[in-house]
Amino acid sequence: MSSTHKPAPTTKDEWLALLGSLRIPEGMWVDGEWAGARSGATTPLTAPRDGRVVAHLPAADEADIDAVVKSARKAFLRGDWSRLQPRERGEVLIRWADLLEEHRDELALLIALEMGKPVTDAWAVEMRTVIGLIRWYGELADKVMDESPRGRENSLALVTREPLGVIAAITPWNFPMTLSTFKVPAALIAGNSVVLKPASQSPLSMLRAAELAHQAGVPAGVLQVVTGSGPVTGAALGRHPDIATLTFTGSTDVGKQLLTYAGESNAKPVWLELGGKSPNIIFPDAPDMAEAIRTAAWAIAFNSGQMCTAGSRLIVHESVRDEVVAGVVEHLKALRIGDPLDPATQFGPLASRRHRDDVLAEITKGAETSAKLALGSDQPLDRPGWYVEPAVFVDVRPDDRLAQHEIFGPVLSVLTFSDEAEAVSIANNSDYGLGSSVWTGDLSRAHRMSRAIEAGLVWVNCFEEGDYSVPFGGRKLSGHGADKSVHGLEKFTALKTTWIAL
C-alpha cells in the first residue's frame, strides 16, 4: 500500500461530520478483543475542547493486570510472534503502518478529542511521526545483526540478542500515539509481547491503533492496551513479577515511584524519559534572528506548551534581549486560540481542567516574584473547555521557581547572559537534562556549547529537529536510556554469549 493519503479535511464542518460517525473505543484491547474491567468499574474521559464526557473506560485493577500479563506471557511462550522470523515481524509492522495511514483522519480526530491537540497538528505532525516510525522499525527488523568475534583458532564465540518476554510501557497524555510508538514497535520487532498503559486522559487513539495492529497480523496477546489510573493500574504493572522490563515516559515523580515498585518486586529494569526545562540560547550572531525569534515562540506554544522538551527557558544575550522578547510576544499574541477541531486553530486547550488550574497557579506564583509578566494572565479564558493564554515572564533569575520548575504549559521564562560561560552556567543550572538549543553563527562556539550543555539533545540553529535514526533521551532527572533509532532496541533485548570449544 502506498504511504500517501488523501488530504486532510480542511474545514471545521468536515471534521465535525467525521466526529458524528466516529466510533469511540470504550473497552481495553486484551488478547485480541475488546474487554472491560472484571469489576465493571469505569472512569469518564472528558474532552478538553468543551469539558464534555465522551467515553467511559474500564478501570483495570490488580486482578485485571495479572490476567493481561499472564496472557502476554503465554503469547510470548507460544512463539507465533517471538520465534517468527524477524523479516516477517517487520512485514507485519509495515502493514500496521499502512493501516494507520488508511485511518489517519479517524486517529487524528481521536487525538484531538482526547487531549485537545489541534487536529491539523495531530494529522500532519503526530500521525506522520507515528506512521513513519512504525514503518522504519518494520524495515529495520531483519537488519540488526548478532556478533561473532574473530581471531579464535580453537573456539567460536557468538553474541546474540534475545527478546526479554513481556514489556510494560506506560506513556503520557501529551503525545498519545507518538510517545507510545517511540517504544512499542521497537519492543515488537525484538520479539517481545507488550502491555501498554496509555495515560488515563488519552487512551483512545492507541486503543484503536492496537485493534489495527491485530488486523495487520500481530497475534492476540502480543500487543494489549489497558486503561486505568496510575496509582492502581500503573502500580500493578510496576510490581508485577512477570514484567521483564518497564519503559516509561512521564513525570519525574512517577518515574521515581516506578523504580520503587521494581525494587519491591523482581528488580526489573525501568527505563525513564522524564521531565525537562529546556534552555533555548540565543547569541547576537544567530544566523537568522527572525527565525530564532519565531522558533522561540513556537517552542513554548506548540502543543500548548505541553512538551517535556518545550523551550521554556529562553536564555538571551543582553544585547538582543529587547528585540527577542518583543518578537516572541508579537508571535504569541498572533496565535489563533480555539477549538482543536477547527483547522484554523493554532493553539488549543490544555489537556484537563486540573492541569489548566495547575498552570494558572504557577503563573500566579511567578507574578509574585521580581519577574515581570510581559504577556498572559493567571485567569482562564472565558469559554467552555480548558483554555489559557500563553504567558511570558521577563527578568527571571536562574534560581527562581519559574526557571527551575517544569510547568508543562505555555509559560516562558526569559533570562539574560553576558558571555558564553554565563550562558552555559545558566543552561546547566537545572535538575533536568533533556532538550536544549543554541543559536549562533560561530561554528566553534556551536561545538563548544553542544559539548558543555548537560542534555541528551542539543539543537543548533533549530529546535525539536531529528528523525527516526537518532536517539531521543535525557540525563539527570530527565531520565536515562534512549527511544527511537537502533539504540531504541537495546532496552528490549538481552545479550547472550555462547562459547563453543572446537
N, C-alpha and C positions, 0 to 999 in steps of 0.2 A: 504494500500500500504506500502511496506517496505521502511524504511528510507535509505536503501542502494542505491548506484548509481554506474553505471559502472565507471571505472576510467576516469579521465580527459584526454583529448588529450595530447599527450606527445611531439609533435613536433610543430614547428612554421608553417610548411606546413599544418598540420591538423587544426590549429586554423585559418589560412588564408582561408582554404577551407570552414570552417564554416562561416567565415566572408562573403564570397561570396554569401552565401544563407541566410544571416541574414536579417530579417525584422526589420527595424528600425522605431520605433514609430515616427510619425510626427504630432500627434494631442494631445489634452488633453483627459483624461478619465473622462467624465462627464455624469452622470445619466445613466450609463451602456453602453455607446457607445463612439466612437471617435468623437471629435468636435474641430473645430477651434475657434479662437477669432472672435467675431462678426464683428470687424473692418477689419478682414482679415490680420491684421499685424502679422508678424513673425520675429523671430530673429535666426541667424545662430548658430549652435553648432559646435565647432571646436575640432577635436581630438588632444590631446596633443602629441601623438606619432609622428605626422608628420605635424601638423598645417593645415590639410585639413578640409574643412567643410563637415560634414557627415549628417547633418539634418537641417531643418528649422522648428522651433517650434512656436506654437501660442504665441503671446504676449498679455496675458489677461490684460484687463483694469478694471476699477472700475465697469462698467456695467456687464462685464463677471462674476466678482467675486460676485456681488449682485445676479445674476441669479443662480450661483452654490450654494451659501449659502442658498438661498430660496429652492432650490431643496433638499439640505441636511436636512433642517428643515422640509420640507414636508415628507421626508422619515422617519425622526425621529418620527413625529406625527402619521404617518401611522401605525407604530408599528410592521411591519413584521420583524424588527430586534430588536428594543428597548424593545418590550414586548415578544420576543421569550425567551423560557426557556434557562437559562444560559448553561446547558449541550448542547443544540442544537447549540448555538452560538460557543461553544468550538469545537464541531464536525466540523463545517464549517471551523474554523481556522486550524484544523488538516488536513482537505482535502486541504486547501490552501498550507500548508507546504509540503504536498505530491506533489502537482503540481509544486511548486518551485523546489523541488528535481528533478522531472522529466525534468524540463527545466533548470537545473543547468548550463550546458555548455553555453547555449544561454545567460543567465543572467550574468554569469561571463564575457563573451565576451563583453556585453553591458557596464559593469562597466569598464573594461579595455579600451574600446574605448572612453568612455565619459570623464574619469578623469585620465587616464594614469597609473592606478594601474597595476602592473604585473599580468597577467591573472592567474598565478598559485596562487597568494595571493587572488585574487578575488574568485577563485574557492574553495580553501582549507580553507581560513580564513573567508572572509566576508560571503560567501554563507553558510558555516557551521553555523555561528552565527545566520544569518537570519532565516534559516530553523529551527534550534533548538529553537530559542526564540519564534517564532510564534507557534511552536508545544507546547512549555512549557506553554504559556499563554492559548492555547486551552485546555490543560489538567487542568489548574487552574480554568477555568471558573465557574464550579459549586462547588468550594471548598472554596469560600470566604463567610464567614458566617455573618449574621446580629447578633444583640445583644438583649438580654432581661435581664436586671439587675435583680438579685434575691432579695428576702427578703421583698417584698411588700405584705402586707396582704390584703389591700383593693384597690389595683391598679395594673395595668400591664403596664410596660414601654417597648417600642420597639424602637430600634435604627436601622434604615435601611439605606442602601447605594443605592442611585438612580443615574441613568445617568444624565448628565448635559444638553445634547442636541447636539449642533454642536460644534465640536472641530476643531480648526485650528492648524495644525502642519507645521512648517517651518523648513527645515533641510538643512544641508550644503553639500558641494560637495566632501569632503574628504573620507567619507564612505557613498556612496549614498543610499545603502539599509540598512546597519547596523543601522545607526542613525535614519532612518525612522522607522525601526521595534523596536527600543527602545521605541517608542511611540504608533504607530498605533495599534498593537494587544491589548495592554492594554486598549486603549480607546474603541476598538471594543467590547471586551468581557464585558465591563461595560455597553454596550447597546447604546453607542453614535453613531452619524454619524460623519465622519471625512472628512475634506477637507485638503489635503496635498499639500504643495507647496515645491517641491524639489528645490535645487539650480539651477539657470538657466544654469550653466555649465554641470550639470549631472542629468537630469531628466529621461533619457531613461529607466534605469533598473526599477525604481519604476512605470513608466507608464505601462510597460509590467507586472509587478507584480500585479498592480491593475486589469488589464484585467484578470489575472489568479485568483485573489480573487473573481471576479464576476463569473467565471466559477465554482469556488468551492462552490458558494452559497451565497455570500454576495450580498444582494439585490441592485438594481440600486439606486443610490443616497446616499448609506451608506458609500462608500469609493470612493472619487473623487480626481483626481490628476490634478492640474492646473499648467501651466507654464507661466513664465514671469519674469520681473525684480523685485528686492526687493523694490526699490522706488515706483513702481506702483502697482504691484500685491501683494507684501507683505504688503505694506501700506494699501491697500484696505481690506485685511483680518484683519489687526490690528485695523482698525477703524470700522469694520462692527458691528452694534449693535446686530445682531443675533448670533454672535460667543460667546459661553458661556465661553470658556477657550481657551487660545492660549499657545502652547508649542513650544519652540524654542531652537535649537542648532545652534551656530554660533558665530560671533564676539561679543565682549563686546559692541562696539559702536552701532551695530544694535540692540542688546538686550535692551540697554537703550532707543533707539528710539521707540521700540515696547511698552515699558512701557508708553511712552508719548502718543502714539496712543490710548492705552487702556484708559488712563486718559481723552483723548479728546472725547471718545465715551461712552461706557457703563461700564467703570471701571472693565472690565473683568480681572480675574486673568491671569497673564503672568508668565509662568514657564520657567526659563532660565538655559541652560547649555552653558557656555561661554568659554572664553579662558583659557590658562594655561601657566605656566612657571615652569614645574615640577622639583623639586630638586631630584637628584639621589645621595645619600650619601654613600660613601664607606669608612668604617673603616678598619684599618690594620688587624683586626681579622675576616674579612669576611670569612665564612667557605669554600668558593671555589673562590679564587681570579681570576682564569682563567674564571670562569663562570660569575663573576661580570663584568669583562672587556668585555667579549663577549656580555653580555646583555646591557652594557652601549653603545656599538656601535650599537646594534640592536635598542635600544630605541630612537636613533636620526635618524636612517636610514630607519626604517620600514615605508612604505607608503611615502617614500621620505621626511620624517620628517614632513609631513602634518597631525599632530595629536594634538588635544588640550592637550593630556596627554604626549606628547613627552618628553623624559628625556633631556630637553635642557640645564639644569644646572647640570653639573657633579661636585659634591662637594666632594673632595677627601682629606683624611688626608695627611698632608705634607710628611709623611714618605714613602708613597707609590705613591706619585703623578707621579713621572717619569715613574715608572713601568706601571701604569694605562694608562697614556697618550700614551706611546709607543705602548701598546697593542691595545688601541682603534684605533689609527691611522693605525696600521697594518691591523686590521679587515676592516676598512673603505676603505683602498686602494685596498683590495682584492675583493670588491663588483663588480659584473658584471653589468655595466650600459648599458641599451639597450632598444630595442623595447619591450613594455609591452606584445606584442603577442608572444614573444619568451619565451618558458618555462625556458630557461637558465637565463633569466634576473632576477636580484635580486633587482635592483634599477631603477625605471622608471623615466619618466619626471615629472616635476611639472605640475599642473593642467591647467595652462593657461600662455600665454605669459606675461600678466600683472603681474601675481603672480611671475613668474620667475624673471622679472625685479625688482620687489619689494624686493625679497630675495637677489638678487645680490647687490642692493643698500644698504641693511643692512650690507652685508659683507664689502663693501667699507667703510661705516661709522665705522665699527668695526676696520678695518685696520688703521684708522686714530687716534686711541686711543693708550694708552700704552699697550693694549693687543697685543699679537703676534699671527699671523696666522700660525699654525703648519701644516695645511693641507687645500687645497682648493684654490679657486680663485674667484675673483669678475667678471669673464668673463664666458659667457655661453659656453657650449661645441659646437664645430663646426659640427653640424649635424641638419637635419630637426627636428622640434619639440622643446619642452621647457625643455632642459636638463641642469643640473648643476652638479658639483662635490660636495660631502659632504665637509663641512668646519669645522675645529676645531680651536678655539681660546684658548690660554693659558694665564695665568697671568691676568685673568679677575677680576676686582674688584666688590664687591657686588652691588655698586650703578651705575656701568656702564650700558649704554643702552643695551649692549649685555646680561646683567644679569637681566634686568628689562622688556624689550620689547618682546612681543611674535612675533617672526619672522615667525613662522608657516612654517618652511622649515628645511633642513638638516644642521643646523648651531648649533654647540655645543660650549658652554661656560664652561671652566674649572676653578673652584675656589678651593682654598685650605683652610683647617682649622687645628687648633692645638689641640682642645679638643671638647668634646661633646657639651658644652654650645655654643661655637662658631659655630659649625655645625648647631645647632637649630636656632641661630640668623640669619645666612646666609639664611637658608631654608625659614624662615618666613619673610625675608626682600623682600616681593613681594606683589603686589596688588592682586595676584591670589592665589587660594587655591583649586586646583583640584586634581592632582595626586602627589605622592611622593614615594620615595623608600629608604630603609635603608638596608645596607649590614653589618651584624655583627654576630659574633658567641656568643655574650653575651645576654642571654635571658632577663635579667633585663634591659639592655640598649635598646633592641628592644622594650620593653614595654614603657620605659620612652620616647623614641623618637617618637613612634607612638602616644602617648598622647600629646606630646609637639608640634608636627608639625601641623600647621594650614591648613589642607587639608581634603577633603572629602574621599580621597582614600590613604591608606598607604600600600605599598607592602614591605614585609620583606624578604630579600634574593631572590627576584624575581622582575619582573616588568610587569605591564599590565596583571596581572592574575586575574581570577574571573570566575564566571559562572552566569547563568540566575537567581539564587536565591538570589544574593546580589545586593544592590542598587549601582547606579552609579550617582554621582553628586558632586558638589563642594561648596565652600564657597567664601566669599569676591567677587571680580569681576569675579570669575569663575561661579557665579550664585547661584541658590538655587533649592531645590526640588530634587527628585530622579527619574531616569529612571531604568528600569529592576526591577525584584523581585516583591513580593506582594506590596511593597511600591510604585511601579510604577502606581498602580491603584488609589492612593489617590487623585491625581490631576484631575482625570477624573470622580469622583463621588462626590455627596453631601450627607452629613449626614442629616437624618430626624428623629426627636424624636416624637414618638406618645405615649401620656399618656392616659391610659384608666382607668376611675374610675369603680370599680367593685361593 
